[in-house]
């Protein structure tokens, strides 16, 4: 998913306890990208922030919904390409 504006997130992905998930952030951008998690898919908590391209694999300690994107006020310019796989 390409992000070129603030307040834009991927669709939520449900990750079971102990299951891995992969995150990819790429592109040329000036923005803070935020990985968020939620127990109910509605109320989101910040889990991590990224300001440059990166890739990693995480593991969910318990069952959570995850999404990644750019919060309001955290986008300046460029295109952020984000991918979240479970």
N, C-alpha and C positions, 0 to 999 in steps of 0.2 A: 504494500500500500504506500502510495506517495502522499506526503503531507506538505502542503504549501501555505498553511494558515494555522493560526492558533485554535485551541479548543477542538482538536481533531484526534480521534482515537480509533484503533482497530476494533473490530467486533470482539466481544469477550470470548475467552477460551476457558473451559472448565478443566482443571488439572486435579486428579485424584491424589490423595496422600501418598508420598513416596515416588510419584511419577515424575519423570524429567520433562522439561520444556526448553525449547530453543528460542533465543532472541537474536535478531539481526538488525542492526542499525547502520545504514550506509547513506551515501550521497554527499553533496557539498552544501553545507547549511550553517547558519548561525541560529541555534535554537537549543533549548534544554528539553530533552526527550525524557518522559517519565513512564516507568513501569508501575502499574497500579494493580492492587489486588482487592477482592471483595468476597465476603461470605455469601451475600445475597444477590450479587450482580447489579446492585443499585447504589449502595454506599461504598465509595472507593477510597482506599488508603494508598498513599505513595509508598512504594517498596524500594525504588532505586531511581537515580537520574543519570543521564548520559549526555555529554556535550560534544562528543566526537564519534565517528564511526567505530563500531565494535560488534563482536559476536560472542555469545557465551551460552552455556547450558546451565539451567538452574534445576532445583528439585523442590517440589512442594512438600512442606512439613506436614500439612494437613490439606484437606480439600478446599481449594480456592478458585475463584474466577480471576483471570488475569487479562489485562489489556495494556497496550502501549501506545503512546502518542504525545502530543504537545499541548500542555495546558494553556489557558488564557494568560496572556502576558509573557509567554516564554518563546515566541517565534519572532525572529527578525527578518531572515531572508533565506533563499535557497530552497532545495528540495530534500526532505528527509524521507528516505525509504525505510520502512519498518516492516518486520515480519515476526510473527509470534506463532510457534508451532508447538502443539502438545501431542 
